[in-house]
Amino acid sequence: MCSFAKKDIHEEFIIATESGIIHTLEKQNPDKHFFPVADGPYMSEHEKTTLDLVLRSLEGSAGKKVVVAPANRRKGPAMRSCA
């Protein structure tokens, strides 16, 4: 994840893993912004999180409500795999 964020041209990323990695990402990429999907030090069942589930959550069709603060909203390119 760290090498992907460093190489990617985008400046904003939604992070769907342990929030502790955000500190490392910000330190390695001071010109980029990272937003955790969940509050707290650990996102429960994060091993089961897939890009499809994140997309469905953001669209409101995964059974969980995800609210993105207006200041963090912007339209961007279509979601793609990190692999």
DAWO-V280308 format. One record per residue. N is the residue number from 0. RES is the residue in three letters. PHI is phi in degrees with one decimal (* if undefined). PSI is psi in radians with two decimals (* if undefined). Layout:
n = (N:N)
res = (RES:RES)
phi = (PHI:PHI)
psi = (PSI:PSI)
This chain:
n = (0:1:2:3:4:5:6:7:8:9:10:11:12:13:14:15:16:17:18:19:20:21:22:23:24:25:26:27:28:29:30:31:32:33:34:35:36:37:38:39:40:41:42:43:44:45:46:47:48:49:50:51:52:53:54:55:56:57:58:59:60:61:62:63:64:65:66:67:68:69:70:71:72:73:74:75:76:77:78:79:80:81:82)
res = (MET:CYS:SER:PHE:ALA:LYS:LYS:ASP:ILE:HIS:GLU:GLU:PHE:ILE:ILE:ALA:THR:GLU:SER:GLY:ILE:ILE:HIS:THR:LEU:GLU:LYS:GLN:ASN:PRO:ASP:LYS:HIS:PHE:PHE:PRO:VAL:ALA:ASP:GLY:PRO:TYR:MET:SER:GLU:HIS:GLU:LYS:THR:THR:LEU:ASP:LEU:VAL:LEU:ARG:SER:LEU:GLU:GLY:SER:ALA:GLY:LYS:LYS:VAL:VAL:VAL:ALA:PRO:ALA:ASN:ARG:ARG:LYS:GLY:PRO:ALA:MET:ARG:SER:CYS:ALA)
phi = (*:-65.1:-69.4:-62.2:-62.8:-66.9:-83.1:-69.6:-77.9:-73.7:-104.8:-131.0:-138.8:-95.7:-103.3:-115.1:-154.4:-55.6:-68.6:-61.7:-71.4:-60.5:-59.3:-63.9:-60.5:-66.5:-67.4:-79.2:-135.6:-62.9:-93.5:-118.5:-121.2:-125.8:-122.7:-73.5:-74.1:-125.6:-81.3:101.7:-76.3:-148.3:-89.9:-58.8:54.6:-63.7:-64.0:-90.7:-76.2:-122.9:-60.2:-63.0:-65.9:-62.1:-61.8:-63.7:-64.9:-65.9:-81.5:86.3:-113.7:-104.6:87.3:-126.6:-94.6:-114.3:-114.3:-104.9:-56.3:-51.9:-66.8:-98.6:-88.5:-166.2:-79.7:-142.9:-67.5:-60.5:-63.2:-139.4:-71.8:-82.4:-75.0)
psi = (-0.70:-0.75:-0.61:-0.82:-0.65:-0.69:-0.48:2.53:-0.30:2.72:-0.19:2.43:2.46:2.17:2.11:1.07:-2.91:2.33:-0.28:-0.45:-0.34:-0.68:-0.79:-0.77:-0.77:-0.66:-0.70:-0.35:1.21:-0.31:0.08:2.80:2.41:2.31:2.10:2.54:-0.61:2.64:2.72:2.99:-0.27:2.32:2.03:2.45:0.61:-0.38:-0.42:-0.03:2.24:2.86:-0.63:-0.75:-0.70:-0.80:-0.81:-0.63:-0.78:-0.55:-0.21:0.31:0.27:0.10:-0.03:2.50:2.18:2.18:2.15:2.17:2.47:-0.62:-0.38:0.00:2.39:2.61:2.46:-2.99:2.84:2.59:2.47:2.84:2.60:-0.23:*)
